[in-house]
Amino acid sequence: MIYIKRKEHFCAAHKLWNDKWDAATNKRIFGKCSNENYHGHNFELEVTVCGEIDPDTGFVMNLFDLKQIIRTHIIDVVDHKNLNLDIDFMEGKQPTAENIACEFWKILAPKVADYGALMHKIQLAETNNNIIEYFGE
């Protein structure tokens, strides 16, 4: 099994807030991420796919195709957007990095499979220090 990775970046705003809680509880749990006027991040997304090497191309998957899939279905959709307000697939979900990565997986996995590869991991860095990894459902 061979693993290939594509790295992309996007900027997006969000707010972590639970309507079931009062403002003090939201502030205690989510800190400055509960800012009523939202806040933004420069996210770094890494998508790792795996598979066998095609003997005709030498690829697991053409990295240009992987780039196009990620840009078309993720980056072009979320870049410079508000994840709470503008993104259909995040509706009703807390826009944590964990939930964002899970939603990205749902979008990307079938598209990658169309090229004969399998999703292995999504890594989403919200900051240089806050990074999550998701290995699928």
C-alpha positions in Angstrom: 0.0 0.0 0.0 1.3 3.4 -1.0 0.2 6.7 0.6 0.1 10.1 -1.1 -0.8 13.4 0.4 -2.0 16.8 -0.9 -1.8 19.9 1.2 -4.2 22.9 0.8 -5.0 26.0 2.7 -8.2 28.0 3.3 -9.4 30.9 5.5 -12.7 30.7 7.2 -14.6 32.2 10.2 -16.6 30.3 12.8 -18.1 30.6 16.2 -18.4 27.8 18.8 -21.6 28.2 20.7 -24.2 25.9 22.2 -27.7 27.5 22.3 -28.6 25.2 25.2 -26.1 27.0 27.4 -26.0 30.6 28.7 -23.2 33.0 27.6 -21.1 32.3 30.7 -21.1 28.6 30.1 -20.3 29.1 26.4 -17.4 31.4 27.4 -16.1 28.9 30.0 -16.2 25.9 27.5 -15.3 27.6 24.2 -13.3 30.6 25.4 -12.6 33.2 22.8 -13.9 30.8 20.2 -17.4 31.8 21.4 -16.9 35.4 20.3 -20.4 36.6 19.3 -18.9 38.3 16.2 -17.1 35.1 15.1 -13.4 34.7 14.6 -11.2 33.3 11.8 -8.4 30.8 11.1 -6.0 30.1 8.3 -6.6 26.4 8.1 -4.2 23.9 6.7 -5.8 20.8 5.2 -3.9 17.6 4.4 -5.6 14.8 2.6 -3.9 11.4 2.5 -5.1 8.7 0.1 -3.8 5.2 -0.4 -3.8 2.3 -2.8 -1.8 0.2 -5.1 0.4 1.6 -7.8 -1.1 1.4 -11.2 1.5 -0.3 -13.4 0.6 1.8 -16.5 0.8 5.2 -14.8 3.0 4.6 -11.8 0.5 6.5 -9.7 -1.8 5.5 -6.8 -3.8 8.5 -8.0 -2.7 11.4 -10.1 -2.0 14.2 -7.7 -3.3 16.7 -10.1 -6.7 15.0 -9.9 -6.6 14.9 -6.2 -5.8 18.6 -6.1 -8.8 19.3 -8.4 -11.1 17.3 -6.2 -10.0 19.0 -3.0 -10.1 22.5 -4.6 -13.5 22.0 -6.3 -15.4 20.3 -3.6 -13.8 21.8 -0.4 -11.5 24.8 -0.9 -13.7 26.7 -3.4 -16.7 26.0 -1.1 -15.3 27.1 2.3 -12.5 29.6 1.6 -13.3 33.0 3.0 -16.7 31.9 4.2 -18.4 31.7 7.6 -18.6 28.0 8.5 -21.7 28.6 10.8 -23.7 30.6 8.2 -22.5 29.9 4.7 -21.8 26.2 4.4 -24.7 23.9 3.8 -22.9 20.7 4.9 -22.1 22.3 8.3 -25.7 23.3 9.0 -26.8 22.2 12.5 -23.3 21.0 13.4 -20.8 22.7 15.8 -18.0 23.9 13.4 -15.1 22.4 15.4 -12.1 21.1 13.5 -13.3 17.6 14.4 -16.7 18.0 12.8 -15.3 19.9 9.8 -12.8 17.0 9.1 -15.6 14.5 9.3 -17.7 16.4 6.8 -14.8 16.8 4.5 -14.3 13.0 4.6 -17.9 12.4 3.6 -17.5 14.6 0.6 -14.0 13.5 -0.6 -14.1 9.7 0.0 -16.5 8.8 -2.8 -14.7 11.2 -5.2 -11.3 9.7 -4.5 -12.8 6.2 -4.8 -13.9 7.1 -8.4 -10.1 7.2 -9.2 -9.4 3.8 -7.6 -7.9 5.2 -4.4 -9.0 5.1 -0.8 -9.1 7.9 1.8 -6.7 7.2 4.5 -6.6 10.4 6.6 -7.6 14.0 6.8 -5.5 16.3 8.9 -6.9 19.7 9.7 -4.8 22.3 11.4 -6.8 25.2 12.9 -3.6 26.8 14.2 0.0 25.7 14.3 -0.7 24.1 17.7 -4.3 22.8 17.2 -4.3 19.9 14.8 -6.8 17.0 14.4 -6.5 13.8 12.4 -9.4 11.8 11.1 -9.2 8.3 9.7 -12.7 7.8 8.6 -15.9 6.3 9.7 
